[in-house]
Amino acid sequence: MKKDVDFHKRSDEDFKDFIKKLELQALETAEERIPLYLEVGLKDADTILDVGCGSGTVTKDIARFTKGSVIAIDGSRNMAMVAKDILKDCDNVQILIGSAEKIPFGENSFDIVTCNLFFMWVDNPQIVINEMVRVVKNGGIVLASLEPDYGGKIHWPENQKIDEIFAGRVIRERGGDPHIGRKLRSLFVRAGLETRVGIGNNRIWSCEEDKSYYLHARDFYVKTLFDAGLSEEEIDKWEYEYLKSLDEKIQLNFFPQFYAIGKKP
Ligand SMILES: C[S@@+](CC[C@H](N)C(=O)[O-])C[C@H]1O[C@@H](n2cnc3c(N)ncnc32)[C@H](O)[C@@H]1O
């Protein structure tokens, strides 16, 4: 039997910051996700399953965008408890604790099965996508939004020592797959779906947006660098240079977030 940490892959100490980060991410990525929700017909779907719902901030957007009922599932009890609180005012959402490797529903149960920022953290992605396909109706849609690919990160001016830490190393050390974005097509096609993949975020953020994101998520960045063995002095120097490049409006960051839309024949 898997433990909570096997699902969300964060220590107790990091859990609170992780919830904060998910909340910020949900806010910052709404402009990428909402067009996908419109495209797959979320508004008029009757039954939706959100797999790996985490703290439920993205589920909240899904619930607001549909007239249908939403089931949200996560393997972590602690995550599900947070989601219950965040979603307490959403009448059309029910939250379950359970593994996506064995979704507790029969075949052909949902119009849409969706997940966000999920496959990167899944131990057996092919088993999980096969399960998602099993429970979606014939003619229904499986949508995976926001699956990053750290190999496609572009950023300038660079800092080789620090960039290497954020270029997937931290994700791999935590048990995630930093190259999941490029694998989505293969996962979906092998699961028998008629598949279209794309990159959701084709807009380059302004330096003001990058700065605002960094300042909100600063604790996460500083802790990550500290845990990677950098001294306080090195972190301060890097932060000074990074913020300076943002204030000079010369910094450029691009980090591809893939999506896949699959139709069950
Ligand atoms: C990065 S979080 C994303 C949460 C949410 N979808 C969002 O975008 O805010 C990934 C979530 O997937 C859950 N998870 C990972 N593997 C799982 C599995 N096999 N079954 C169910 N949940 C899983 C974790 O517990 C975690 O809450």
The ligand as a Tripos MOL2 file, in Angstrom:
@<TRIPOS>MOLECULE
LIG
   27    29     1     0     0
SMALL
NO_CHARGES

@<TRIPOS>ATOM
      1 C1          1.6490   18.3640   -8.9400 C.3       1 LIG1
      2 S1          0.2010   17.7910   -8.1530 S.3       1 LIG1
      3 C2         -1.0300   18.5270   -9.2020 C.3       1 LIG1
      4 C3         -2.3190   18.7630   -8.5250 C.3       1 LIG1
      5 C4         -3.4000   19.4410   -9.3490 C.3       1 LIG1
      6 N1         -3.8070   18.6550  -10.4880 N.3       1 LIG1
      7 C5         -2.9630   20.8210   -9.7850 C.2       1 LIG1
      8 O1         -2.7110   21.0370  -10.9580 O.co2     1 LIG1
      9 O2         -2.8890   21.6930   -8.9130 O.co2     1 LIG1
     10 C6          0.0970   16.0680   -8.5860 C.3       1 LIG1
     11 C7         -0.9220   15.3000   -7.7670 C.3       1 LIG1
     12 O3         -1.0460   13.9840   -8.2990 O.3       1 LIG1
     13 C8         -1.2250   13.0670   -7.2280 C.3       1 LIG1
     14 N2         -0.8210   11.7300   -7.6940 N.ar      1 LIG1
     15 C9          0.3850   11.3210   -8.1550 C.ar      1 LIG1
     16 N3          0.3540   10.0170   -8.5360 N.ar      1 LIG1
     17 C10        -0.9190    9.5990   -8.3300 C.ar      1 LIG1
     18 C11        -1.6020    8.3650   -8.5380 C.ar      1 LIG1
     19 N4         -0.9700    7.2980   -9.0500 N.pl3     1 LIG1
     20 N5         -2.9040    8.2860   -8.1930 N.ar      1 LIG1
     21 C12        -3.5640    9.3540   -7.6810 C.ar      1 LIG1
     22 N6         -2.9650   10.5610   -7.4640 N.ar      1 LIG1
     23 C13        -1.6760   10.6910   -7.7730 C.ar      1 LIG1
     24 C14        -0.3650   13.6300   -6.1010 C.3       1 LIG1
     25 O4         -0.7780   13.1910   -4.8320 O.3       1 LIG1
     26 C15        -0.5510   15.1430   -6.2970 C.3       1 LIG1
     27 O5         -1.5880   15.6300   -5.4930 O.3       1 LIG1
@<TRIPOS>BOND
     1     1     2 1
     2     2     3 1
     3     2    10 1
     4     3     4 1
     5     4     5 1
     6     5     6 1
     7     5     7 1
     8     7     8 2
     9     7     9 1
    10    10    11 1
    11    11    12 1
    12    11    26 1
    13    12    13 1
    14    13    14 1
    15    13    24 1
    16    14    15 ar
    17    14    23 ar
    18    15    16 ar
    19    16    17 ar
    20    17    18 ar
    21    17    23 ar
    22    18    19 1
    23    18    20 ar
    24    20    21 ar
    25    21    22 ar
    26    22    23 ar
    27    24    25 1
    28    24    26 1
    29    26    27 1
@<TRIPOS>SUBSTRUCTURE
     1 LIG1         1 GROUP 0 **** ****
